[in-house]
Amino acid sequence: MRSFNATRPLVAIMAVGIGRAALDAAIDLIEKLFRDVKAIDIV
């Protein structure tokens, strides 16, 4: 258990990094989808 407790902060930092990467990917995808929707003029 001692080794797990020593690495817990590193695991948390990696989890935050993965979460941030997922958020950035989701934002890019949404921006791309809305850009495509804006390019289509529905009149």
N, CA, C and O atoms as a GROMACS GRO file, in nm:
protein
  172
    1MET      N    1   0.082  -0.121   0.000
    1MET     CA    2   0.000   0.000   0.000
    1MET      C    3   0.086   0.126   0.000
    1MET      O    4   0.044   0.231  -0.050
    2ARG      N    5   0.204   0.116   0.056
    2ARG     CA    6   0.288   0.235   0.065
    2ARG      C    7   0.324   0.287  -0.075
    2ARG      O    8   0.326   0.407  -0.098
    3SER      N    9   0.352   0.196  -0.168
    3SER     CA   10   0.388   0.240  -0.303
    3SER      C   11   0.268   0.302  -0.374
    3SER      O   12   0.284   0.397  -0.450
    4PHE      N   13   0.147   0.249  -0.348
    4PHE     CA   14   0.029   0.309  -0.408
    4PHE      C   15   0.009   0.451  -0.357
    4PHE      O   16  -0.022   0.541  -0.435
    5ASN      N   17   0.027   0.471  -0.227
    5ASN     CA   18   0.010   0.604  -0.170
    5ASN      C   19   0.113   0.701  -0.226
    5ASN      O   20   0.084   0.820  -0.240
    6ALA      N   21   0.232   0.652  -0.257
    6ALA     CA   22   0.336   0.739  -0.310
    6ALA      C   23   0.307   0.780  -0.453
    6ALA      O   24   0.347   0.888  -0.496
    7THR      N   25   0.237   0.696  -0.529
    7THR     CA   26   0.212   0.728  -0.670
    7THR      C   27   0.076   0.791  -0.692
    7THR      O   28   0.046   0.831  -0.805
    8ARG      N   29  -0.006   0.802  -0.591
    8ARG     CA   30  -0.140   0.856  -0.609
    8ARG      C   31  -0.140   0.997  -0.669
    8ARG      O   32  -0.221   1.024  -0.758
    9PRO      N   33  -0.053   1.089  -0.625
    9PRO     CA   34  -0.052   1.222  -0.688
    9PRO      C   35  -0.017   1.217  -0.837
    9PRO      O   36  -0.073   1.292  -0.917
   10LEU      N   37   0.074   1.127  -0.874
   10LEU     CA   38   0.108   1.114  -1.016
   10LEU      C   39  -0.010   1.063  -1.096
   10LEU      O   40  -0.035   1.110  -1.208
   11VAL      N   41  -0.083   0.967  -1.041
   11VAL     CA   42  -0.200   0.914  -1.109
   11VAL      C   43  -0.305   1.023  -1.124
   11VAL      O   44  -0.370   1.034  -1.228
   12ALA      N   45  -0.323   1.103  -1.021
   12ALA     CA   46  -0.420   1.212  -1.027
   12ALA      C   47  -0.382   1.315  -1.133
   12ALA      O   48  -0.468   1.363  -1.207
   13ILE      N   49  -0.255   1.346  -1.142
   13ILE     CA   50  -0.208   1.443  -1.243
   13ILE      C   51  -0.232   1.388  -1.383
   13ILE      O   52  -0.275   1.461  -1.473
   14MET      N   53  -0.205   1.259  -1.403
   14MET     CA   54  -0.229   1.198  -1.535
   14MET      C   55  -0.378   1.198  -1.567
   14MET      O   56  -0.416   1.221  -1.682
   15ALA      N   57  -0.461   1.171  -1.467
   15ALA     CA   58  -0.606   1.170  -1.490
   15ALA      C   59  -0.655   1.309  -1.529
   15ALA      O   60  -0.741   1.321  -1.617
   16VAL      N   61  -0.603   1.412  -1.466
   16VAL     CA   62  -0.641   1.548  -1.502
   16VAL      C   63  -0.596   1.578  -1.645
   16VAL      O   64  -0.669   1.641  -1.721
   17GLY      N   65  -0.477   1.534  -1.681
   17GLY     CA   66  -0.427   1.556  -1.817
   17GLY      C   67  -0.514   1.486  -1.921
   17GLY      O   68  -0.544   1.543  -2.026
   18ILE      N   69  -0.554   1.363  -1.891
   18ILE     CA   70  -0.640   1.289  -1.983
   18ILE      C   71  -0.776   1.357  -1.994
   18ILE      O   72  -0.833   1.367  -2.103
   19GLY      N   73  -0.828   1.403  -1.881
   19GLY     CA   74  -0.957   1.474  -1.883
   19GLY      C   75  -0.949   1.602  -1.965
   19GLY      O   76  -1.041   1.635  -2.040
   20ARG      N   77  -0.840   1.674  -1.950
   20ARG     CA   78  -0.822   1.798  -2.026
   20ARG      C   79  -0.811   1.770  -2.176
   20ARG      O   80  -0.867   1.843  -2.258
   21ALA      N   81  -0.739   1.664  -2.211
   21ALA     CA   82  -0.727   1.627  -2.352
   21ALA      C   83  -0.863   1.589  -2.410
   21ALA      O   84  -0.894   1.624  -2.523
   22ALA      N   85  -0.943   1.517  -2.332
   22ALA     CA   86  -1.078   1.479  -2.378
   22ALA      C   87  -1.164   1.603  -2.395
   22ALA      O   88  -1.241   1.612  -2.490
   23LEU      N   89  -1.153   1.698  -2.303
   23LEU     CA   90  -1.230   1.822  -2.314
   23LEU      C   91  -1.190   1.900  -2.438
   23LEU      O   92  -1.276   1.950  -2.511
   24ASP      N   93  -1.060   1.911  -2.462
   24ASP     CA   94  -1.012   1.982  -2.582
   24ASP      C   95  -1.061   1.914  -2.710
   24ASP      O   96  -1.100   1.981  -2.805
   25ALA      N   97  -1.059   1.781  -2.711
   25ALA     CA   98  -1.106   1.708  -2.829
   25ALA      C   99  -1.256   1.730  -2.850
   25ALA      O  100  -1.300   1.747  -2.963
   26ALA      N  101  -1.332   1.730  -2.742
   26ALA     CA  102  -1.477   1.752  -2.753
   26ALA      C  103  -1.506   1.894  -2.802
   26ALA      O  104  -1.594   1.913  -2.886
   27ILE      N  105  -1.433   1.991  -2.752
   27ILE     CA  106  -1.453   2.130  -2.796
   27ILE      C  107  -1.420   2.144  -2.945
   27ILE      O  108  -1.493   2.209  -3.019
   28ASP      N  109  -1.310   2.083  -2.988
   28ASP     CA  110  -1.273   2.088  -3.130
   28ASP      C  111  -1.380   2.024  -3.217
   28ASP      O  112  -1.414   2.076  -3.323
   29LEU      N  113  -1.434   1.911  -3.172
   29LEU     CA  114  -1.538   1.843  -3.248
   29LEU      C  115  -1.665   1.928  -3.258
   29LEU      O  116  -1.724   1.939  -3.365
   30ILE      N  117  -1.705   1.988  -3.147
   30ILE     CA  118  -1.825   2.072  -3.148
   30ILE      C  119  -1.805   2.194  -3.237
   30ILE      O  120  -1.895   2.231  -3.312
   31GLU      N  121  -1.688   2.257  -3.227
   31GLU     CA  122  -1.660   2.372  -3.314
   31GLU      C  123  -1.665   2.332  -3.461
   31GLU      O  124  -1.718   2.407  -3.543
   32LYS      N  125  -1.611   2.215  -3.494
   32LYS     CA  126  -1.613   2.169  -3.632
   32LYS      C  127  -1.756   2.143  -3.678
   32LYS      O  128  -1.793   2.179  -3.790
   33LEU      N  129  -1.836   2.082  -3.593
   33LEU     CA  130  -1.975   2.055  -3.631
   33LEU      C  131  -2.053   2.185  -3.651
   33LEU      O  132  -2.128   2.196  -3.748
   34PHE      N  133  -2.035   2.282  -3.562
   34PHE     CA  134  -2.107   2.408  -3.577
   34PHE      C  135  -2.056   2.488  -3.696
   34PHE      O  136  -2.133   2.559  -3.760
   35ARG      N  137  -1.926   2.476  -3.726
   35ARG     CA  138  -1.872   2.545  -3.844
   35ARG      C  139  -1.938   2.489  -3.969
   35ARG      O  140  -1.973   2.565  -4.060
   36ASP      N  141  -1.956   2.357  -3.974
   36ASP     CA  142  -2.020   2.295  -4.089
   36ASP      C  143  -2.167   2.336  -4.098
   36ASP      O  144  -2.219   2.356  -4.208
   37VAL      N  145  -2.234   2.349  -3.984
   37VAL     CA  146  -2.375   2.390  -3.984
   37VAL      C  147  -2.388   2.534  -4.030
   37VAL      O  148  -2.480   2.568  -4.104
   38LYS      N  149  -2.297   2.620  -3.986
   38LYS     CA  150  -2.302   2.760  -4.027
   38LYS      C  151  -2.273   2.776  -4.175
   38LYS      O  152  -2.321   2.871  -4.238
   39ALA      N  153  -2.195   2.685  -4.233
   39ALA     CA  154  -2.160   2.696  -4.375
   39ALA      C  155  -2.278   2.664  -4.464
   39ALA      O  156  -2.280   2.705  -4.580
   40ILE      N  157  -2.377   2.594  -4.412
   40ILE     CA  158  -2.495   2.559  -4.492
   40ILE      C  159  -2.602   2.666  -4.469
   40ILE      O  160  -2.650   2.683  -4.357
   41ASP      N  161  -2.638   2.737  -4.574
   41ASP     CA  162  -2.742   2.839  -4.563
   41ASP      C  163  -2.877   2.777  -4.594
   41ASP      O  164  -2.904   2.737  -4.707
   42ILE      N  165  -2.960   2.770  -4.493
   42ILE     CA  166  -3.095   2.717  -4.510
   42ILE      C  167  -3.187   2.837  -4.523
   42ILE      O  168  -3.208   2.912  -4.428
   43VAL      N  169  -3.242   2.854  -4.642
   43VAL     CA  170  -3.329   2.970  -4.669
   43VAL      C  171  -3.466   2.922  -4.712
   43VAL      O  172  -3.554   3.004  -4.739
   0.00000   0.00000   0.00000
